[in-house]
């Protein structure tokens, strides 16, 4: 076994022994070798093997031998996956037929040179036939062959997700090819596109990659809504048009994440919002869409530029984009909350006094996404530097936002108040019939209790009586 693979010997020996019995030459190729060369270790390992032919039948037989799961990935091109559970997680073994007559031709049809290192099954030698080592050393993303993007246009986005993940640069000829082939992304499934974008958002270089995708006009192929956001001026409070402001907001948000020292926020950003996506990546996606409703609400009134109601229009557009990308219901709900209320912290900061009632209503409306809204608002404000945006207003906004973040976590650690009265109490006391009015009364009483206006059952019933009189 090659020295760099010794740590994986227990996993790979059964695979190679099975291949030897069946007289099959297995070429270990790509990702795991790239990561070993870079000193990167993944929690759930994945091994890619190239076989001259019969990959699916080999994978199926191996899965039976290992008592592992088996999935056909691409019947036409002979690709399958074996999934083996372990005590700590799982590892995967992918098998694919040669893309060509030989391993050399196969490597020339892969995505990037950094993924073309192979282990020769005859000698156990590590081979570099496409300049992978040099590109890994120089931190370069380069297509393996001229037809790389035309064979699979998703590789255009994969170039950027690899660049983001590894901290590499995409070489000029590869960028030129990506721009030339960008319209072929229209033929790629939304789920595959979503997954590559979220890999970018999961990195610490999201802004850099999104800005480059924007420069090449690739991003508007994926999100055509962005095209309408370009070159729309926003008046004297802003120094950038709608789209450039959006990019700046993403940049500022990434800086906030990078410089954050709050352990509560770190835990929040690390939470999974879906099976694979974390809050941190999701919030960057929300930043990209927070002002998507502005083009439809643009009005010029007496020389003033307004976007009244853009958050509600944006909510609808963001929901449509989320469904197009097949995000989970929880993600769609969270995105709608973030887009709808992203202006709210700014409104609260404009008030001289931040009342208990205003704070209660903010936390009630934003719910579990309060921190998302506050972090986005902070980035949004830092991306706003027009001549009428004063240093005083910026400081006030920062103080209000940070105060609300502290308050959120303080309240989270306090046991929630038990209701002073319930629906049955209201029906019995006031001879009411079950109706939406009961819910409205209880909501009003919950607010009064939270801000300290009532603290007993008698006080709650007295307040309910006043509320009923107003409504009747």
C-alpha positions in Angstrom: 0.0 0.0 0.0 1.3 3.5 -1.0 2.6 5.4 2.1 0.1 8.2 1.8 -2.8 5.7 1.9 -1.6 3.7 4.9 -4.2 5.4 7.2 -6.9 4.1 4.9 -5.5 0.5 4.6 -8.3 -1.1 6.6 -10.9 0.5 4.3 -9.1 -0.1 1.0 -7.6 -3.6 1.4 -11.0 -5.4 1.1 -11.7 -3.4 -2.1 -8.4 -4.2 -3.7 -8.5 -7.8 -2.6 -12.0 -8.2 -4.1 -10.8 -6.5 -7.4 -7.8 -8.9 -7.5 -10.1 -12.0 -7.2 -12.1 -10.7 -10.1 -9.0 -9.6 -12.1 -10.2 -6.0 -12.3 -7.7 -3.1 -12.4 -8.9 -0.3 -10.1 -7.4 3.1 -10.6 -7.9 5.2 -7.4 -8.3 8.8 -8.7 -9.1 12.3 -7.8 -10.4 13.8 -4.6 -8.9 11.7 -1.8 -5.5 11.9 -3.4 -5.9 15.7 -3.9 -6.8 16.1 -0.3 -4.0 13.9 1.0 -1.5 16.0 -1.1 -3.0 19.1 0.6 -3.1 17.6 4.1 -6.9 17.9 4.2 -8.9 15.2 6.1 -12.7 14.8 5.6 -14.9 13.3 8.2 -16.8 11.1 5.8 -14.3 9.9 3.2 -15.1 9.3 -0.4 -12.9 7.3 -2.8 -13.2 7.5 -6.6 -12.2 4.6 -8.8 -11.9 4.3 -12.6 -12.4 0.9 -14.3 -12.0 0.2 -17.9 -15.5 -1.2 -18.1 -18.2 -2.9 -16.0 -18.1 -0.4 -13.1 -21.8 -0.9 -12.2 -21.6 -4.7 -12.0 -18.4 -4.6 -10.1 -19.8 -2.1 -7.6 -23.0 -4.1 -7.1 -21.0 -7.3 -6.4 -18.6 -5.4 -4.0 -21.6 -3.9 -2.1 -22.9 -7.4 -1.5 -19.5 -8.6 -0.4 -19.1 -5.7 2.1 -22.8 -5.7 3.1 -23.0 -2.1 2.1 -25.5 0.1 0.3 -25.5 0.4 -3.5 -26.7 3.2 -5.8 -26.5 3.6 -9.6 -25.4 7.2 -10.2 -25.4 7.2 -14.0 -26.4 4.1 -15.9 -25.5 5.6 -19.3 -21.9 6.4 -18.3 -21.4 3.4 -16.0 -21.2 5.1 -12.6 -22.3 3.8 -9.2 -21.7 4.3 -5.5 -21.1 1.9 -2.6 -21.9 3.3 0.9 -20.4 1.6 3.9 -21.4 2.6 7.5 -18.8 2.8 10.2 -19.0 3.5 14.0 -18.2 7.2 13.4 -20.2 7.8 10.2 -19.8 6.3 6.7 -17.5 6.3 3.7 -18.3 6.0 0.0 -16.7 4.2 -2.9 -17.5 5.5 -6.4 -16.8 3.4 -9.5 -16.9 4.8 -13.0 -16.2 3.3 -16.5 -13.3 4.9 -18.3 -14.3 8.1 -20.2 -12.3 7.0 -23.2 -10.2 4.0 -24.3 -7.5 4.4 -21.7 -6.8 5.9 -18.3 -5.0 8.7 -20.0 -8.0 9.6 -22.1 -10.2 9.3 -19.0 -8.1 11.8 -17.1 -8.3 14.2 -20.0 -12.1 14.2 -19.7 -12.3 14.9 -16.0 -13.0 18.3 -14.5 -9.8 19.9 -13.2 -6.1 19.0 -13.2 -6.0 18.9 -9.4 -8.4 16.0 -9.5 -6.3 13.8 -11.9 -3.8 12.2 -9.6 -4.0 8.4 -9.8 -2.7 5.3 -8.1 -1.4 2.8 -10.7 -3.0 -0.6 -9.6 -0.1 -2.6 -11.1 2.7 -0.8 -9.3 0.9 1.1 -6.5 2.7 4.2 -7.7 1.3 7.7 -7.5 1.1 9.0 -11.1 0.7 12.6 -12.2 -0.1 12.7 -15.9 -1.8 16.1 -16.1 0.3 18.5 -14.0 -1.8 18.1 -10.9 1.1 18.4 -8.5 2.2 21.7 -10.0 -1.3 23.2 -9.9 -1.8 22.0 -6.3 1.5 23.6 -5.3 0.7 26.9 -7.1 -3.0 26.8 -5.9 -4.4 26.9 -9.4 -7.8 25.6 -10.7 -7.4 24.6 -14.3 -9.7 22.5 -16.5 -8.3 19.1 -17.4 -9.3 19.3 -21.1 -10.7 21.8 -23.5 -14.2 20.1 -23.5 -14.5 20.0 -19.7 -17.2 22.6 -19.3 -19.2 21.5 -22.4 -19.2 17.9 -21.2 -20.7 19.0 -17.9 -21.6 22.7 -17.5 -22.0 22.3 -13.7 -18.2 22.2 -13.7 -18.3 26.0 -14.2 -19.7 26.4 -10.7 -17.5 23.6 -9.4 -14.5 25.7 -10.4 -15.7 28.4 -8.1 -16.7 26.1 -5.3 -13.2 24.5 -5.4 -11.6 27.9 -5.5 -13.7 28.9 -2.4 -13.1 25.7 -0.5 -9.4 25.4 -1.1 -8.5 29.1 -1.3 -7.2 28.6 -4.9 -7.2 30.9 -7.9 -8.9 30.0 -11.2 -6.4 30.5 -14.0 -7.4 32.9 -16.9 -8.0 30.4 -19.6 -10.4 28.5 -17.4 -12.3 31.7 -16.6 -12.5 32.5 -20.3 -13.9 29.0 -21.0 -16.4 29.4 -18.2 -17.6 32.7 -19.6 -17.9 31.2 -23.1 -19.9 28.2 -21.9 -22.0 29.9 -19.2 -25.4 29.6 -21.1 -25.1 25.8 -20.9 -25.8 26.1 -17.2 -29.5 26.5 -18.2 -29.5 22.8 -19.0 -28.2 21.8 -15.5 -30.7 20.7 -12.8 -31.6 23.2 -10.1 -30.6 20.8 -7.3 -27.0 20.4 -8.7 -26.7 24.2 -9.1 -28.0 24.7 -5.5 -25.5 22.3 -4.0 -22.5 24.0 -5.7 -23.7 27.5 -4.7 -24.1 26.4 -1.1 -20.5 25.0 -1.1 -19.4 28.6 -2.1 -21.6 30.1 0.7 -20.1 27.6 3.2 -16.6 28.9 2.6 -14.9 32.0 3.9 -14.5 33.4 0.4 -18.1 33.7 -0.7 -17.9 37.3 -1.6 -14.8 36.9 -3.7 -16.3 34.1 -5.7 -19.7 35.6 -6.1 -18.1 38.9 -7.3 -16.1 37.0 -9.9 -19.3 35.1 -11.0 -20.9 38.5 -11.3 -18.0 40.0 -13.3 -18.4 37.2 -15.8 -22.2 37.6 -15.9 -22.5 33.9 -14.9 -24.5 34.6 -11.8 -27.5 36.1 -13.6 -27.8 32.9 -15.7 -28.7 31.2 -12.4 -30.6 34.1 -10.8 -32.1 36.1 -13.7 -33.8 38.4 -11.0 -30.3 39.9 -10.4 -30.2 41.5 -13.9 -33.0 43.9 -12.9 -31.1 45.0 -9.8 -28.2 46.4 -11.8 -27.8 50.2 -12.3 -30.7 51.2 -10.0 -29.6 54.1 -8.0 -30.9 54.3 -4.4 -30.8 58.0 -3.4 -28.5 59.9 -1.1 -28.5 57.4 1.8 -26.7 54.9 -0.5 -23.4 55.1 -2.4 -24.1 52.0 -4.5 -26.8 50.8 -6.8 -29.1 48.0 -5.7 -27.0 45.1 -6.9 -23.6 46.5 -5.9 -25.1 47.2 -2.5 -26.2 43.6 -2.3 -22.7 42.4 -3.0 -21.3 44.8 -0.4 -23.8 43.5 2.1 -22.5 39.9 1.4 -19.0 41.2 1.9 -19.8 42.9 5.2 -21.7 39.8 6.4 -18.7 37.6 5.7 -16.5 40.0 7.6 -18.9 39.9 10.6 -18.7 36.1 10.6 -14.9 36.2 10.4 -14.5 38.7 13.2 -17.2 37.3 15.5 -16.0 36.3 19.0 -19.5 35.6 20.4 -19.8 31.9 21.3 -23.6 32.0 21.1 -23.5 33.4 17.6 -20.9 30.9 16.6 -23.2 28.1 17.8 -26.1 29.6 15.9 -24.2 29.9 12.6 -23.0 26.3 12.9 -26.5 24.9 13.3 -27.9 22.8 10.5 -31.0 24.3 8.8 -31.3 21.3 6.5 -29.6 17.9 6.2 -26.6 19.5 4.6 -26.7 23.3 4.9 -25.7 25.4 7.9 -27.1 28.7 9.1 -23.9 30.5 8.1 -24.2 29.5 4.5 -27.9 30.0 4.4 -27.7 33.6 5.8 -25.2 34.5 3.0 -27.8 33.2 0.5 -30.4 35.4 2.3 -28.1 38.4 1.9 -28.0 37.9 -1.8 -31.8 38.1 -2.0 -32.7 40.6 0.8 -33.3 43.5 -1.7 -34.5 41.5 -4.6 -37.9 43.2 -4.4 -36.5 46.7 -5.0 -36.7 46.9 -8.8 -40.4 46.2 -8.8 -41.1 48.8 -6.2 -38.9 51.6 -7.6 -40.7 55.0 -7.6 -39.4 58.5 -8.3 -41.5 61.0 -6.3 -40.6 64.7 -6.3 -37.0 63.9 -7.0 -36.8 61.2 -4.3 -36.2 57.5 -4.9 -38.4 55.1 -2.9 -38.8 51.4 -2.7 -41.8 51.2 -0.4 -42.9 47.6 0.3 -39.9 46.1 -1.4 -39.5 43.7 1.5 -43.0 42.2 0.9 -42.4 41.9 -2.9 -38.9 40.5 -2.1 -40.5 37.9 0.2 -42.5 36.6 -2.7 -39.6 36.6 -5.2 -37.3 34.9 -2.6 -39.9 32.2 -2.0 -40.1 31.5 -5.8 -36.3 31.3 -6.1 -36.2 28.9 -3.0 -38.8 26.6 -4.5 -36.9 26.7 -7.8 -33.8 25.5 -6.0 -35.8 23.0 -4.1 -34.9 24.2 -0.6 -36.6 22.6 2.4 -39.8 24.0 3.8 -37.9 25.2 6.9 -35.4 27.1 4.7 -38.2 28.7 2.7 -40.0 29.8 5.9 -36.7 31.2 7.4 -35.9 33.1 4.2 -39.3 34.7 4.1 -38.9 35.9 7.7 -35.4 37.3 7.0 -36.4 39.1 3.9 -39.7 40.4 5.3 -38.2 41.9 8.5 -34.6 42.9 7.4 -35.5 46.6 7.7 -37.0 46.3 11.2 -33.8 46.7 13.3 -33.1 49.9 11.4 -36.6 51.3 12.2 -36.1 50.4 15.9 -32.7 52.2 15.8 -34.4 55.4 14.5 -36.5 55.7 17.7 -35.1 57.6 20.6 -36.4 55.1 23.1 -36.4 51.3 22.4 -39.6 50.3 24.3 -40.3 46.9 25.8 -43.3 46.6 23.6 -41.2 47.3 20.4 -38.6 44.7 21.5 -41.3 42.1 22.3 -43.0 42.5 18.9 -39.7 42.3 17.1 -38.8 39.0 18.8 -42.3 37.7 18.4 -42.4 38.4 14.6 -38.8 37.1 13.8 -39.0 34.1 16.1 -36.1 31.7 15.6 -34.7 33.9 12.9 -34.2 37.0 15.1 -30.4 36.6 15.1 -30.4 36.1 11.3 -32.3 39.3 10.9 -30.1 41.2 13.2 -26.8 40.0 11.6 -28.1 40.8 8.1 -29.3 44.2 9.3 -25.8 44.9 10.7 -24.2 44.0 7.4 -26.8 45.9 5.4 -26.2 49.0 7.4 -22.4 48.7 7.1 -22.9 48.5 3.3 -24.8 51.8 3.3 -22.4 54.8 3.1 -24.3 57.5 1.2 -23.8 61.2 2.0 -27.0 61.3 4.2 -26.0 58.3 6.2 -24.3 59.9 9.1 -21.8 58.5 11.6 -24.3 59.2 14.4 -27.0 57.0 12.7 -24.5 54.3 12.0 -23.4 54.1 15.6 -27.0 54.2 16.8 -27.9 51.3 14.5 -24.9 49.2 15.7 -25.7 49.8 19.3 -29.4 48.9 18.9 -28.6 45.8 16.9 -26.0 44.5 19.3 -28.3 45.3 22.2 -31.1 43.2 20.7 -28.7 40.3 20.1 -27.7 40.4 23.8 -31.3 40.7 24.8 -32.3 37.7 22.6 -29.7 35.4 24.3 -30.6 36.7 27.8 -34.2 35.9 27.3 -33.4 32.5 25.8 -31.8 31.5 29.1 -34.8 32.7 31.1 -37.7 30.3 31.7 -40.7 31.4 29.5 -43.6 32.9 31.5 -46.6 30.6 32.1 -49.8 32.1 30.7 -51.8 33.9 33.4 -55.1 32.8 31.7 -56.1 30.4 29.0 -58.8 30.2 26.4 -61.2 28.3 28.8 -60.8 31.1 31.4 -61.8 33.7 28.9 -64.8 31.7 27.6 -66.0 31.1 31.2 -65.5 34.6 32.5 -66.8 36.6 29.5 -69.4 34.1 28.1 -67.5 34.0 24.8 -67.8 31.5 22.0 -64.8 29.8 20.5 -63.5 32.2 17.8 -60.4 34.0 16.5 -61.1 36.6 19.1 -59.8 34.3 21.8 -56.4 34.0 20.1 -56.2 37.8 19.7 -57.0 38.3 23.4 -54.4 35.7 24.4 -51.8 37.3 22.1 -52.5 40.8 23.6 -52.2 39.4 27.2 -48.9 37.6 26.3 -47.5 40.9 25.2 -48.7 42.8 28.3 -47.2 40.1 30.5 -43.9 40.1 28.7 -43.4 43.9 29.1 -44.5 43.8 32.8 -47.9 45.4 32.5 -49.7 42.5 34.1 -48.5 39.8 36.5 -51.6 38.1 37.9 -54.7 36.3 36.7 -56.9 39.1 38.0 -54.8 41.7 36.1 -55.0 39.6 33.0 -58.8 39.3 33.1 -59.1 43.0 33.7 -56.9 43.7 30.7 -59.0 41.2 28.6 -62.2 43.0 29.6 -60.8 46.3 28.3 -59.7 44.6 25.0 -63.1 43.0 24.5 -64.9 46.4 25.0 -62.6 48.0 22.3 -63.3 45.2 19.9 -67.1 45.0 20.5 
